[in-house]
Amino acid sequence: MRTFPRPLALAALMLALAAFACAIEVNTAHLEFAKTYTGPTREDHNTRSFTPDQTVYCLVNVRDVKAPVTLEMVWVRVERDEDGNTTDEIELGREERTLTQDDEIFFAFGPPEGGWEKGPYRIHLYLEDDLEMSLDFKVK
């Protein structure tokens, strides 16, 4: 009976696994931070409180982008009960961008005609359809 040499079989298996591993792209992209501002630059005021007539700007810092990644921002109005618990979120808009490198992106969401309704709002940030972060802000 002839046996297959084990060291040769092990070497062949290792080569196959190495080739497979090289074909897999691991994306380590993540949100380093996100903040809301009163204008489209870092020099503008960083705040979580806006007036009904202000545009809300959100700066998102994405790092460790190794392959193209989709960043999506969803703006919602938060409905709360008397105890302050979230009961519903009403989507107001969404925007998507594809990133191929580390970047800082400003998203802007202008007030609707007649201004923002006073109350709580939230921005959900997704990378590749995974919720990475949510920011709360309010309109006074």
Wavefront OBJ file of the C-alpha trace (Angstrom):
o trace
v 0.000 0.000 0.000
v 1.350 3.331 -1.042
v 0.880 6.348 1.297
v 0.935 10.002 0.414
v 3.776 11.785 2.169
v 2.280 13.901 4.940
v 4.720 16.831 4.715
v 3.883 17.250 1.021
v 0.140 17.158 1.706
v 0.537 19.702 4.481
v 2.563 22.005 2.221
v -0.080 21.767 -0.533
v -2.838 22.575 1.966
v -0.902 25.571 3.283
v -0.373 26.913 -0.258
v -4.085 26.550 -1.046
v -5.067 28.353 2.162
v -2.554 31.151 1.527
v -3.894 31.674 -2.004
v -7.448 31.798 -0.651
v -6.475 34.268 2.071
v -4.876 36.598 -0.475
v -8.105 36.682 -2.461
v -10.129 37.927 0.527
v -10.232 41.696 1.037
v -10.592 42.648 4.673
v -11.896 46.159 5.142
v -11.026 47.675 8.487
v -12.794 50.973 7.790
v -14.355 52.605 10.811
v -15.761 55.937 11.921
v -13.195 57.755 14.007
v -15.709 60.451 14.987
v -18.802 62.327 13.871
v -19.941 65.753 15.074
v -22.646 68.259 14.210
v -21.733 71.827 13.235
v -23.447 75.094 12.319
v -21.414 75.378 9.098
v -19.411 73.311 6.601
v -15.968 73.693 8.199
v -14.239 72.634 11.409
v -13.940 76.339 12.287
v -17.729 76.581 12.564
v -19.436 76.039 15.909
v -19.681 72.392 17.045
v -23.091 71.973 18.681
v -25.984 69.591 19.280
v -28.586 72.376 19.416
v -29.977 74.231 16.397
v -32.652 76.804 15.599
v -35.552 76.030 13.233
v -33.940 77.981 10.365
v -30.412 76.502 10.562
v -28.843 73.942 8.257
v -27.404 71.020 10.226
v -23.915 69.954 9.111
v -22.424 66.651 10.148
v -18.693 66.013 9.861
v -17.777 62.332 9.616
v -14.189 61.111 9.854
v -13.627 57.682 8.259
v -10.305 55.890 8.748
v -8.542 52.679 7.666
v -10.324 52.427 4.310
v -8.554 49.584 2.461
v -11.189 48.928 -0.212
v -14.207 50.914 -1.440
v -16.748 51.320 1.353
v -20.246 52.822 1.403
v -21.026 55.443 4.043
v -24.702 56.226 4.506
v -26.273 58.909 6.653
v -29.949 58.748 7.655
v -31.646 61.779 9.252
v -34.647 61.080 11.499
v -37.047 62.966 13.743
v -37.387 61.236 17.104
v -40.806 60.760 18.662
v -40.782 60.359 22.460
v -43.323 59.577 25.150
v -43.850 61.639 28.337
v -40.993 59.784 30.055
v -38.548 60.675 27.271
v -38.369 57.156 25.827
v -38.055 56.879 22.043
v -41.299 55.555 20.587
v -40.652 56.095 16.867
v -38.229 57.523 14.319
v -39.517 59.273 11.206
v -37.037 59.274 8.338
v -36.476 62.730 6.849
v -33.711 61.964 4.388
v -30.672 59.909 3.536
v -27.443 60.370 1.657
v -24.859 57.837 0.553
v -21.215 58.192 -0.486
v -18.656 55.648 -1.639
v -15.186 56.143 -0.174
v -11.967 54.713 -1.592
v -9.600 56.262 0.966
v -9.570 57.808 4.438
v -11.627 60.974 4.376
v -13.524 63.653 6.281
v -16.943 64.319 4.811
v -19.451 67.048 5.585
v -23.102 66.174 5.099
v -25.612 69.025 5.109
v -29.322 68.845 5.819
v -31.196 72.107 5.307
v -34.443 73.016 7.022
v -37.699 72.250 5.233
v -39.904 75.099 4.072
v -41.193 76.770 7.238
v -38.196 75.554 9.292
v -37.449 72.578 11.471
v -40.108 71.439 13.873
v -38.812 71.880 17.420
v -37.780 68.689 19.161
v -35.274 65.820 19.086
v -33.551 64.476 15.965
v -31.001 61.758 15.268
v -28.425 61.016 12.593
v -27.644 57.337 11.937
v -24.310 56.557 10.262
v -23.813 53.250 8.467
v -20.708 51.686 6.941
v -21.558 48.870 4.533
v -25.115 48.680 5.946
v -23.859 48.248 9.529
v -24.927 50.913 12.017
v -21.674 52.423 13.293
v -22.840 55.461 15.209
v -25.852 57.655 16.007
v -25.795 61.331 16.939
v -28.631 63.069 18.735
v -29.340 66.769 18.307
v -32.284 69.034 18.998
v -34.013 71.994 17.491
v -35.073 74.643 20.010
l 1 2 3 4 5 6 7 8 9 10 11 12 13 14 15 16 17 18 19 20 21 22 23 24 25 26 27 28 29 30 31 32 33 34 35 36 37 38 39 40 41 42 43 44 45 46 47 48 49 50 51 52 53 54 55 56 57 58 59 60 61 62 63 64 65 66 67 68 69 70 71 72 73 74 75 76 77 78 79 80 81 82 83 84 85 86 87 88 89 90 91 92 93 94 95 96 97 98 99 100 101 102 103 104 105 106 107 108 109 110 111 112 113 114 115 116 117 118 119 120 121 122 123 124 125 126 127 128 129 130 131 132 133 134 135 136 137 138 139 140
